[in-house]
Amino acid sequence: MPVRLLASALALFVLTAGPVVAQNSKVLATVNGEAITEAEAKVALEDLLTQLPNVPEDKRLELAVDFLVEVKLAAQAARKAKIDQSADFTLKMSYARDRILMERLFAQEGSKATGEAAVKKFYDEQVAKLAPVEEVRARHILVEGEEEAKKIHARVKGGEDFAKVATETSKDPGSGKGGGDLGYFSKDRMVPEFAEAAFALKAGEISAPVKSQFGWHIIKLEDRRNRPAPAFADVRERLSQALAERAQAELLENLRKEAKIDRPGTEKK
């Protein structure tokens, strides 16, 4: 697969600006005498790994060098053709430079806003805002006909183990083999007839047969609770991203407020 086809235009503009050799950086290859350094390869990897995230770690440096060989060859040919002296190239280089500066500034601002203490504080704030959501844990037995449902209802009301009877008789392909266990669910997750019957029960109670569009159910309520907040570890990355985006938006808003922006031909708002 030609690596050159995977480079973003922005990265290409920067890498073709002209020979740049980072000081004290190991030279990994040369192309017509022009060095490809380890530092330059790391910059290229930032771009490549967004498009090829599953490249094995031991192959990444080789991938970057292969890519840079092609970039250097193309850039050298472009300079020979004096493409770098065109007005269009100069304009795009200016745009690319500004874009990268903006991205680096945003990355810096996002990093400052997402320390562990800040993310944990944000998590606690969001958890405090969560409205309580009642959930129940229930088992059920699903059969096709009312008469069969009544017979099974008599068995479990008579003392037979509900989970055992569910495993033997339930036609629900999802929960039947698991003793009819549906886990925890909120009222809006089930069809109305089932939800009303389940939420009307107390822990340990068994409902009379209930008809829904799926057939006849016998429901046993196992437990009732308010839905717990998600664990911090499970949402940390999402919260960190939200904090970073908020900090970046606030930075941009403040920059706009402090700037003098003139747009000839448009009305000021």
PyMOL commands that set and color helices and strands:
alter all, ss='L'
color gray80, all
select helices_A, chain A and resi 3-6+9-15+38-51+57-80+83-85+87-113+116-129+146-157+162-169+176-178+187-189+192-199+232-258
alter helices_A, ss='H'
color red, helices_A
select strands_A, chain A and resi 27-31+34-37+134-143+181-186+210-212+215-226
alter strands_A, ss='S'
color yellow, strands_A
deselect
rebuild
show_as cartoon
